[in-house]
Amino acid sequence: MVIRVLVADDQAVVRTAFAGLLNTQDDIEVVGEAEDGEQAVLRAAELRPDVALLDIRMPRLSGIDAARAIVAASGGTTKALMLTTFGLDEYVYDALTAGASGFLLKDATFPELLHAVRVVADGHALLAPEITGRLIAEFTRQRVSAPPPRSIDGLTAREAEVLVWIARGLSNADIADRLTITDHTVKTHINRLFAKMELRDRAQAVILAYELGLVVAGPRGYRCIDQRR
């Protein structure tokens, strides 16, 4: 199956470069380009791409607002992959809550670009611990004054544990190794967790874990909180 991609960036050089690289792959086709957020929303509605590669900061309509509109209008069939830099860290949390499935640094390598597009198109969240884990931890910690939107009372102890490991950036295989269970069992826990907490993907799971205080960021890295004591 060919992955259909829309590339949106107000910098023509960046936009053309990403589109050119993606079009070299047999399983990826760039079906359109956009130079601002409003154009991205219109092009996405017209072309119905599998993935919209959006710069976070664009004129007329930000990439975050464009992502929110594109994901909502497509019913989630178009995945939003955000282009960002460490200089724009403060936007990462807002992009996740808007429905973005992942992030890609603008100086990413060619293999990283291809991997990101394929992972997001496959319905997974691109949550590299060295990028989004640190950023989400920092900016959700700044919002601790807001009451948690949900509780974990409906989760089993194992489901809550799986949620913590997801928030720390572990893959299904890594979680299985940590808990000494099979990959299939991990998937079962994740499916039940997502259904109970009404989560769309791992990106939303990460947000939930930090908002509920299951994982916090500190000077020595991540710290897990046991709320069942």
C-alpha positions as CSV (number, residue, x, y, z in Angstrom):
1,M,0.0,0.0,0.0
2,V,1.3,3.4,-0.9
3,I,1.3,6.0,1.8
4,R,-0.1,9.3,0.6
5,V,1.5,12.4,2.2
6,L,0.8,16.1,2.3
7,V,3.8,18.3,3.1
8,A,3.1,21.7,4.6
9,D,5.9,24.2,5.4
10,D,6.1,27.9,4.7
11,Q,9.8,27.5,3.9
12,A,9.9,26.5,0.2
13,V,13.4,24.9,0.5
14,V,12.3,22.7,3.4
15,R,9.0,21.8,1.8
16,T,10.6,20.9,-1.5
17,A,13.4,18.9,0.1
18,F,11.1,16.8,2.2
19,A,8.7,16.2,-0.7
20,G,11.6,15.2,-3.0
21,L,13.1,12.8,-0.5
22,L,9.7,11.1,0.2
23,N,9.0,10.7,-3.5
24,T,12.1,8.5,-3.9
25,Q,10.3,5.7,-2.1
26,D,8.1,3.1,-3.8
27,D,5.7,3.0,-0.9
28,I,5.4,6.8,-0.4
29,E,3.8,9.4,-2.6
30,V,3.6,13.1,-1.9
31,V,0.2,14.0,-3.2
32,G,0.3,17.7,-2.4
33,E,2.1,20.6,-0.8
34,A,1.0,23.6,1.2
35,E,2.7,26.9,2.2
36,D,0.6,27.8,5.2
37,G,-1.8,26.2,7.7
38,E,-5.0,27.3,6.0
39,Q,-3.8,25.9,2.7
40,A,-2.9,22.7,4.4
41,V,-6.4,22.2,5.8
42,L,-7.9,22.8,2.4
43,R,-5.5,20.5,0.6
44,A,-6.0,17.8,3.2
45,A,-9.8,18.0,2.7
46,E,-9.4,17.8,-1.0
47,L,-6.7,15.1,-1.2
48,R,-7.4,13.0,2.0
49,P,-3.7,12.0,2.5
50,D,-2.7,9.3,5.0
51,V,-0.2,11.6,6.6
52,A,0.0,15.4,6.9
53,L,3.6,16.5,7.5
54,L,3.1,19.9,9.2
55,D,5.5,22.6,10.4
56,I,4.4,23.7,13.8
57,R,4.9,27.4,13.1
58,M,3.2,28.5,9.9
59,P,1.5,31.8,8.8
60,R,-2.3,32.3,8.6
61,L,-2.9,29.2,10.7
62,S,-0.5,27.4,12.9
63,G,0.5,23.8,12.3
64,I,-1.2,22.9,15.6
65,D,-4.5,24.4,14.6
66,A,-4.1,22.9,11.2
67,A,-3.5,19.5,12.7
68,R,-6.6,19.8,14.9
69,A,-8.7,20.7,11.9
70,I,-7.3,18.0,9.6
71,V,-7.5,15.2,12.2
72,A,-11.1,16.2,13.1
73,A,-12.3,16.6,9.5
74,S,-10.9,13.2,8.5
75,G,-12.2,11.4,11.5
76,G,-8.6,10.5,12.4
77,T,-7.8,8.8,9.1
78,T,-5.3,11.5,8.2
79,K,-2.4,11.4,10.8
80,A,-0.6,14.6,11.7
81,L,3.2,14.4,11.9
82,M,4.7,17.7,13.2
83,L,7.9,19.3,12.1
84,T,9.6,20.9,15.1
85,T,12.9,22.1,16.6
86,F,14.1,22.1,20.2
87,G,13.6,25.8,20.0
88,L,9.9,25.3,19.8
89,D,9.5,22.9,22.8
90,E,6.7,24.8,24.3
91,Y,4.3,23.8,21.5
92,V,4.8,20.1,21.8
93,Y,2.1,19.5,24.5
94,D,-0.4,21.6,22.6
95,A,0.3,19.7,19.4
96,L,-0.3,16.3,21.1
97,T,-3.6,17.5,22.6
98,A,-4.6,18.7,19.1
99,G,-4.3,15.2,17.8
100,A,-0.7,15.0,16.4
101,S,0.6,11.5,16.2
102,G,4.3,12.4,16.4
103,F,7.2,14.8,15.9
104,L,10.1,15.1,13.6
105,L,13.0,17.4,14.0
106,K,13.7,19.6,10.9
107,D,17.3,18.4,10.9
108,A,16.2,14.7,10.9
109,T,18.1,12.3,8.7
110,F,16.6,10.7,5.6
111,P,16.1,7.3,7.4
112,E,14.5,9.1,10.3
113,L,12.1,10.9,8.0
114,L,11.0,7.7,6.3
115,H,10.7,5.9,9.6
116,A,8.5,8.7,11.0
117,V,6.1,8.7,8.1
118,R,5.7,4.9,8.0
119,V,5.2,4.6,11.8
120,V,2.6,7.3,11.9
121,A,0.8,6.0,8.7
122,D,0.6,2.6,10.4
123,G,-1.5,4.2,13.2
124,H,1.2,4.4,15.8
125,A,2.6,7.4,17.7
126,L,6.2,8.5,17.1
127,L,7.3,9.1,20.7
128,A,11.1,9.0,20.7
129,P,12.0,9.3,24.4
130,E,14.8,11.7,23.7
131,I,12.4,14.1,22.0
132,T,8.8,13.9,23.2
133,G,9.2,12.2,26.6
134,R,11.3,15.0,28.0
135,L,9.2,17.7,26.4
136,I,5.9,16.4,27.6
137,A,7.2,15.8,31.1
138,E,8.4,19.4,31.3
139,F,5.3,21.1,30.0
140,T,2.7,18.9,31.6
141,R,4.5,19.5,34.9
142,Q,3.8,23.3,34.4
143,R,0.1,22.5,34.3
144,V,-0.2,20.6,37.6
145,S,-2.6,23.3,39.0
146,A,-5.3,22.0,36.8
147,P,-7.3,19.1,38.3
148,P,-6.7,15.7,36.6
149,P,-9.4,15.1,34.0
150,R,-9.7,11.4,34.8
151,S,-8.7,8.9,37.5
152,I,-7.1,5.5,37.2
153,D,-9.7,3.8,39.5
154,G,-11.0,1.8,36.5
155,L,-7.6,0.4,35.6
156,T,-6.1,-2.8,37.0
157,A,-2.6,-2.6,38.6
158,R,-1.0,-4.1,35.5
159,E,-2.8,-1.7,33.1
160,A,-1.6,1.2,35.2
161,E,1.9,-0.2,35.1
162,V,1.8,-0.6,31.3
163,L,0.6,3.1,31.1
164,V,3.7,4.2,33.0
165,W,6.0,2.3,30.7
166,I,4.3,3.7,27.6
167,A,4.9,7.2,29.1
168,R,8.5,6.4,29.5
169,G,8.8,5.6,25.8
170,L,9.1,1.8,25.9
171,S,7.9,-0.3,22.9
172,N,5.6,-3.3,23.3
173,A,8.6,-5.6,23.2
174,D,10.4,-3.6,25.9
175,I,7.4,-3.6,28.1
176,A,7.0,-7.4,27.7
177,D,10.7,-7.9,28.7
178,R,10.3,-5.6,31.8
179,L,7.1,-7.4,33.0
180,T,8.2,-10.9,31.9
181,I,5.0,-11.4,29.8
182,T,4.4,-12.0,26.1
183,D,3.9,-9.3,23.4
184,H,0.4,-10.5,23.0
185,T,-0.4,-10.0,26.6
186,V,1.1,-6.5,26.4
187,K,-1.2,-5.7,23.4
188,T,-4.2,-7.0,25.4
189,H,-3.4,-4.7,28.3
190,I,-2.9,-1.7,26.0
191,N,-6.2,-2.4,24.1
192,R,-8.1,-2.5,27.4
193,L,-6.3,0.5,28.8
194,F,-7.1,2.5,25.7
195,A,-10.8,1.5,25.7
196,K,-11.3,2.3,29.4
197,M,-9.5,5.7,29.2
198,E,-10.9,6.5,25.7
199,L,-7.4,7.0,24.3
200,R,-6.7,7.3,20.6
201,D,-3.1,6.3,20.6
202,R,0.2,6.2,22.6
203,A,0.5,10.0,22.3
204,Q,-2.7,10.5,24.3
205,A,-1.5,7.8,26.7
206,V,1.7,9.7,27.5
207,I,-0.3,12.9,28.1
208,L,-2.6,11.1,30.5
209,A,0.2,9.5,32.5
210,Y,1.8,12.9,33.1
211,E,-1.5,14.7,33.8
212,L,-2.4,12.0,36.4
213,G,1.0,12.2,38.0
214,L,1.9,8.6,37.3
215,V,5.2,9.8,35.9
216,V,6.9,13.1,36.7
217,A,10.1,14.7,35.5
218,G,12.8,15.5,38.0
219,P,16.5,16.4,38.1
220,R,17.4,12.7,38.0
221,G,15.1,11.9,35.2
222,Y,11.8,10.1,35.2
223,R,10.2,9.1,38.5
224,C,7.1,6.8,38.8
225,I,4.4,7.6,41.4
226,D,2.4,4.8,43.0
227,Q,-1.0,6.3,43.6
228,R,-2.4,3.0,45.0
229,R,-0.8,3.3,48.4
